[in-house]
Every structure is written in C-alpha cells, then in structure tokens.
C-alpha cells in the first residue's frame, strides 16, 4: 500500500563561503508544491567551508520546518530539497562516500533529523534554478560586511 502525504514542500537551500574556508552563510526558501514561498531565511555562520555551509543549510531547514509545522504534521509531509551542490546531494543520497572528517557530524545530523519527517528527497538543480537561496546567502554575507564600516 502506497503511503500518501498530506502536503508537499519544495525547499531550496544554499550555502556559501567567501574564501573556502571563510565567512559563510546559508539561504533557505521553503515553498509549497505550487512554488508559493512560505518562509525564507538567510543567516551568517562564521568561518566554514562551502560544503559545511551546504550541509548547515539543510540542517537549518529541517529544524525550521519542524518548528513551523510541528512534529505530527511533518511526519505526513513529502519534502523535496533542491540544491545546486551536486557533491552534497550525492553524499546525502548515498552515492558518494564522506571522506572529509568535518562533514561527518553534519551528515549524521541530517540523517538523524530525517527520521522525524515523512518522505525527504534531495535533488540537484543548476545554480540559476536556486537563485533565491543564493541571493539570501549573499545578502547575509553582505549585511555583516556593511556593519564593519558603520
């Protein structure tokens, strides 16, 4: 018997680092299946690598959805993450091994958070299809830079 889900969400996530490692930030756009934006977030992380930031965006999104919708509702949701990091998507889907030690705890966090949800999938999209999440990353990084000169 096929399980049906009461709600489908599309979540665009992005993480970026200026310097790799360098100042990093995340961008998250949570939308319904018709593409209407429910919530969006941009947040600075401090010094991280690009891949760490990509993982942290997914972790942030999972935690935010749990807080927004509640534990019972998220069990009935189907969530499709769309990311422009093919490398991280392939790791999350089990196609690539995780060899970078600093990514282990982040992968484990995503893995553990997934148990609270219904169906979660991760797919790669070209950067231009992830422009809103990318914009939020850059806004978060630029906002902090501007404060240095005030």
N, C-alpha and C positions, 0 to 999 in steps of 0.2 A: 504494500500500500504506500503510495507516494504522499509524503508529508506536504501539506500546503501551508504557506506562510501568509500571515495577515497583512504584512506590509513589506515592501521592498524599498531599500535605500541605496543610493549611489553615493559613495564617499570618495572625493578626490583628495589625495594627500600629497604633500611635497615637503622635502627637507633640503636645506641648502647650507653650504658653508663657504665663507669667503676666506680661502687660504688652505683649507683641507689638510690638517685641522685648522680651524679658525673660528671666527664668530659665526654662529649658526642660528638658524631659526626654522620653524615649521609653519606650514599652511595647511588648513583643513577646511574643506567645503562639504557639508552634509546636505544632500538634496533628496527629494522623493524620486520615484521612478520616472516622473514626467520632466525631471530636471529643475523643478522649483526649489530654490535654496531655502533650507530650514534654518541652518546656522552656519556661520563661518568664523574661523579663528586664525589668528597669526600670533605667534609667540616666539620670543627670543630664548635661546637655550644656553648661551655662553659658548665656550670653545668646544667644538665637536667636529667629527669628520662628516662628510656628505652622507655616508651610509648610516652613521649613527643618527643623524638628523632624520633620514628617511624612516628608519625604524621608530624613532620617537614620535613622529607624526602619526603613525599607525596606532601606537600605544595611547597617545593623547586622544585620538578619535574614538577608540574603543571605550576609554574611560568616560569621555564626554557623552557618548550615546547611552551608556549605562546610567549616567546621572540624569540625562534628559528624559529618557523613556521608561526607566525603571527595570528592575530585574525580571519581572514576569513578561513584560511586553517584548523585551529584546530576545527572549527565547523563541518568539514567534516571528521574528524578522529574518528576512533574507537581505544580506548586505554585500554589495559588490564594491570592493576597493579598486580604484583606478589610480595608478601611479606611473610616473614617467621613468622610474628607476627599474629597468629590466632586471638588473642584478638582484635587487632586493625582492622583487616579485618572484624571481626564480628560486631564491632562498626560501621565501615564505611558502611557496608551493612544493618545496622538497626536491626541486630539480637540481639545485646547486648545494654543495656542502658549505657549511660555515667554517671557514678556516681562520678568520680574523677574530682573535680572542675577545676583543672589546665588543663584538656583536653577539656573542653567546647569551649574556644576560638579557639583552634586548629581544632576541629571538624567543627565549624562554618566556619573557613577559607577554609577548604577543600570543604565544601558544597557550599559556595559562588563561589569559583573558578570553580567548576564543571559546572556551568551554561554557561561558555564560550566555553565549549567543546561539541563535538558530543556525542558519547557513551563512558562512562567510567565504567569499572568493576574492582572489587577488588577480588583477589583470593589468597588463602593461598598456599604456596609451602613449602616443607621441607627445612630446613636450607641448606642442601647440593645443592639444586637447586637454591640457592640465594647466592652462594659463591662469585661472582664478587662484588655485592653490599656490602657484608660483608667485603671483602678484602679492599674496599675503605674506609669503616668506620674505620677499624683498622689502615690503612695507615695514615689517617687524625689524629687519636689519637696518633700514634707513632711519627709522624713528629713533633708535638708540644712538646712531651716529650723530644726528642733529642735536641731541641733548649735550654732547660734549662741547659744543660751541656756544651754548646759551649762558 
